[in-house]
Amino acid sequence: MTVSPGGGGLPGPYGSGGGGANLADILERVLDKGIVIAGDIKINLLDIELLTIKLRLIVASIDKAKEMGIDWWEDDPALSSGARRAELSRENAELRQRLAELEERDALEPAETKAEAETKAKAGTRSRTKASEETRERRER
């Protein structure tokens, strides 16, 4: 007895039939259209919520994700060299600004210190002069 190819024998492997799709076709369709898998896990004990985990999984091509407005990887420094450069540029500008502020403060401090020293020196000279005048007056008496 022989089994004809279109007859009632055992089915062939997945995708080998005329109407079936192979894995590459399925993957192409999923990436082209996108697929969302969502789920929540809640753990309660005596009607008290202890833990909630929300899972969201989107499988799509980069082009489809961008069409949907999903492009978080472009701003993540760990995933995008452009984002990393932007972050380094921002940090560099921030550090330059802080350095300029510190240098400006250092430039002002010596001038203030010098003015304070002159004021103290004048005050010290006045007090020494006054003390020496008082000493002279005592000697004269």
MIRO-29107 format. One line per 3 residues: number of its first residue (from 1); their letters; for each residue x, y, z of C-alpha. Coordinates in steps of 0.02 Angstrom, whole numbers, plus 32768, in hexadecimal, padded with zeros to 4 digits. Example, Ala and Ser with C-alpha at 12.3 -4.5 7.8 and 13.67 -1.06 7.14 Angstrom:
1	AS	8267,7F1F,8186; 82AC,7FCB,8165;
END
This chain:
1	MTV	8000,8000,8000; 8042,80AA,7FD4; 8017,8154,801B;
4	SPG	7FFF,81DF,7FA0; 804B,828A,7FC9; 7FA1,82DE,7FD3;
7	GGG	7F4F,824A,8028; 7F2F,821E,80DC; 7FDE,81F6,811C;
10	LPG	8038,8240,81B2; 804F,82FB,81AE; 80FA,833D,8182;
13	PYG	8164,83AB,81F1; 8126,845B,821D; 8132,84D1,818A;
16	SGG	814E,844A,8108; 8097,8446,80D3; 8056,84B5,804A;
19	GGA	7FF6,852E,80BB; 806D,8532,814F; 80EB,85BA,8171;
22	NLA	819D,859E,81A6; 81EF,85F3,823B; 823E,867B,81D0;
25	DIL	8194,86AD,818B; 8148,86B4,8238; 81D8,871B,827B;
28	ERV	81CD,8792,81E7; 8112,87AA,8206; 812B,87C7,82C1;
31	LDK	81B6,8845,82A5; 8154,889C,821B; 80B1,88AB,827D;
34	GIV	80F4,88A4,832E; 80AF,8841,83BF; 808A,8876,8472;
37	IAG	8088,87FE,8503; 804B,8846,85A8; 802F,87FA,8652;
40	DIK	8023,8827,8709; 8059,87BE,879C; 8010,87EC,8846;
43	INL	8038,8798,88E9; 7FBA,87B6,8974; 7FB6,8777,8A26;
46	LDI	7F11,878D,8A84; 7ED7,8812,8A09; 7F7B,8873,8A20;
49	ELL	7FDA,888F,8980; 808D,885B,899F; 80D5,8861,88F1;
52	TIK	809F,8897,8844; 8105,8874,87A9; 80CC,88BC,8704;
55	LRL	8116,886A,866B; 810C,88B7,85BF; 8164,886D,852A;
58	IVA	8163,88B9,847E; 81B1,885A,83EE; 81C2,88C3,8351;
61	SID	8242,88FD,82D4; 82A0,899F,82F6; 8241,89F6,826B;
64	KAK	8198,89BD,82AF; 81CA,89F0,8360; 81FA,8A9D,8323;
67	EMG	8152,8AAA,82CA; 80FF,8A84,8370; 8168,8B0B,83C4;
70	IDW	81DA,8A95,8422; 828F,8ACB,8417; 82D3,8AC7,84C8;
73	WED	8372,8A6D,8492; 83A8,8B08,8430; 83B3,8B6D,84D3;
76	DPA	8402,8AE4,853D; 84BF,8B01,854E; 84DB,8A47,8569;
79	LSS	848C,8A1E,84C1; 84AF,8AB4,8452; 8558,8B02,842D;
82	GAR	8502,8BA5,83FC; 84AA,8BAC,84A5; 854D,8B86,84FE;
85	RAE	85A4,8C14,84A1; 8516,8C8A,84CD; 8521,8C58,8584;
88	LSR	85DE,8C70,8585; 85CB,8D1B,8532; 854B,8D4F,85B5;
91	ENA	85BA,8D13,8643; 8650,8D6A,85F4; 85F2,8E10,85E7;
94	ELR	85B5,8DFF,869A; 8666,8DDD,86DA; 86AC,8E70,8676;
97	QRL	8629,8EE2,86C4; 8650,8EA5,8773; 870B,8EBB,8754;
100	AEL	86F0,8F6D,8715; 868A,8F95,87B1; 8713,8F4E,8822;
103	EER	879B,8FAE,87C6; 8734,904D,87D3; 871B,9033,888D;
106	DAL	87D6,9012,88A4; 87FF,90B1,8845; 878E,9115,88BA;
109	EPA	87CB,90C5,895C; 8880,9105,8954; 8841,91B6,8932;
112	ETK	87CB,91A9,89C7; 8854,915C,8A32; 88CC,91E6,8A00;
115	AEA	884D,926D,8A2B; 8829,9219,8AD1; 88E3,920C,8AF6;
118	ETK	88FC,92C6,8AD0; 886A,92F2,8B41; 88AF,9286,8BCC;
121	AKA	895D,92CF,8BB4; 8919,937F,8BBF; 88B5,9352,8C58;
124	GTR	894E,92FF,8CA5; 89BA,9396,8C7C; 893A,940A,8CCB;
127	SRT	8930,93A0,8D67; 89EF,9397,8D74; 89FB,9452,8D58;
130	KAS	8977,9472,8DDB; 89CC,93FB,8E55; 8A75,944D,8E3A;
133	EET	8A26,94FA,8E56; 89D8,94BE,8EF7; 8A80,9477,8F2E;
136	RER	8AD6,951D,8F07; 8A53,957C,8F6A; 8A6E,950A,9000;
139	RER	8B29,9524,8FF9; 8B13,95DE,8FF0; 8AAB,95E0,908D;
END
